[in-house]
Amino acid sequence: MAEPSKQLPRTLWLGLGMLLIFLGLAWLLSLAEFASQKKQSPPVLGRVADFTLTNQDGRVTTLADLSNHVWVADIIFTRCAASCPIMSAQMKSLQAELPPASPVRLVTLTCDPDYDTAPILKKYGEHYDADFHRWIFLTGTAKALAALATGSLKLGVTPVPPKARTAPTDFFVHSTLFVVVDQQARLRGVFQTEGPGVSWAKVKPQILAAVKRLEGGG
């Protein structure tokens, strides 16, 4: 009878993290849905604060490196065996759809900087045939990554305590969103990529359409 009482706090803790991610997602999706129904330009959901991180080549990367670019971002960790490989394959498919001359950038953040060093991220990107001139992978301090991911991009991340893990690589619960940022570093779109009723075949054209509108000044 003692074991359930030990498990309860961990279950509640993890459940709270999932609830916070869900509530943030629901808010962002409601704003995006409102704009879609009104057939307006994508709403401004927030502004991206400046950051200093490191890309897959070990080069310091800041918000200025993305200025005047529309960009699509997500968050993963390379040891993930669940949603992350799916999301990276989806990002790869976006890369394939963008015209060669398009200035659009793709940005993948890690939520596991202790493991995901620049060389690890580069090897991961190569596995997905990333064009590193367009698709960049960012690591850095946990604080700087959290400020960009959670603070600016609303990509929720919750570490999973060791005793609550159900698999060896079950390190984090994180958003499966793709978000779109405009040339003025404003968050303009949020798209769920997984879940009940979600079809990538339908979501992908929506992301590309949002990117095209923003490239045209929408």
Secondary structure as the mmCIF struct_conf table of DSSP 4:
data_model
#
loop_
_struct_conf.conf_type_id
_struct_conf.id
_struct_conf.beg_label_comp_id
_struct_conf.beg_label_asym_id
_struct_conf.beg_label_seq_id
_struct_conf.end_label_comp_id
_struct_conf.end_label_asym_id
_struct_conf.end_label_seq_id
HELX_RH_AL_P HELX_RH_AL_P1 ALA A 2 LYS A 38
TURN_TY1_P TURN_TY1_P1 LYS A 39 LYS A 39
HELX_LH_PP_P HELX_LH_PP_P1 GLN A 40 GLN A 40
BEND BEND1 SER A 41 SER A 41
HELX_LH_PP_P HELX_LH_PP_P2 PRO A 42 PRO A 43
STRN STRN1 GLY A 46 ARG A 47
HELX_LH_PP_P HELX_LH_PP_P3 VAL A 48 ASP A 50
STRN STRN2 THR A 52 ASN A 55
TURN_TY1_P TURN_TY1_P2 GLN A 56 ASP A 57
BEND BEND2 GLY A 58 GLY A 58
STRN STRN3 VAL A 60 THR A 62
HELX_RH_3T_P HELX_RH_3T_P1 LEU A 63 LEU A 66
TURN_TY1_P TURN_TY1_P3 SER A 67 ASN A 68
STRN STRN4 TRP A 71 ILE A 76
TURN_TY1_P TURN_TY1_P4 THR A 78 ARG A 79
BEND BEND3 ALA A 82 ALA A 82
HELX_RH_AL_P HELX_RH_AL_P2 SER A 83 GLU A 97
BEND BEND4 LEU A 98 LEU A 98
TURN_TY1_P TURN_TY1_P5 PRO A 100 ALA A 101
STRN STRN5 ARG A 105 THR A 110
BEND BEND5 CYS A 111 CYS A 111
TURN_TY1_P TURN_TY1_P6 PRO A 113 TYR A 115
HELX_RH_AL_P HELX_RH_AL_P3 ALA A 118 HIS A 127
TURN_TY1_P TURN_TY1_P7 TYR A 128 ASP A 129
TURN_TY1_P TURN_TY1_P8 PHE A 132 ARG A 134
STRN STRN6 TRP A 135 THR A 139
HELX_RH_AL_P HELX_RH_AL_P4 ALA A 142 ALA A 146
HELX_RH_PI_P HELX_RH_PI_P1 ALA A 147 SER A 152
BEND BEND6 LEU A 153 LEU A 153
STRN STRN7 VAL A 157 PRO A 159
HELX_LH_PP_P HELX_LH_PP_P4 VAL A 160 PRO A 161
HELX_RH_3T_P HELX_RH_3T_P2 PRO A 162 ALA A 164
BEND BEND7 THR A 166 ALA A 167
TURN_TY1_P TURN_TY1_P9 PRO A 168 THR A 169
STRN STRN8 PHE A 172 HIS A 174
STRN STRN9 LEU A 177 VAL A 181
TURN_TY1_P TURN_TY1_P10 GLN A 183 GLN A 184
BEND BEND8 ALA A 185 ALA A 185
STRN STRN10 ARG A 186 GLN A 192
BEND BEND9 GLU A 194 GLY A 195
TURN_TY1_P TURN_TY1_P11 PRO A 196 GLY A 197
HELX_RH_AL_P HELX_RH_AL_P5 TRP A 200 GLU A 215
TURN_TY1_P TURN_TY1_P12 GLY A 216 GLY A 217
#
